[in-house]
């Protein structure tokens, strides 16, 4: 990001944390899933786990 010390990754994490906190404050349930670097493979693993 120009003229800041923030990386795009740090900005995405900060947005995700803010969303998480807002949902929790409102009593909503939150599930976080890290699918890894290869999203297609990670999502296949999540689907397999759900189906088993």
Order of alpha helices (4+ residues) and beta strands (2+ residues): alpha-alpha
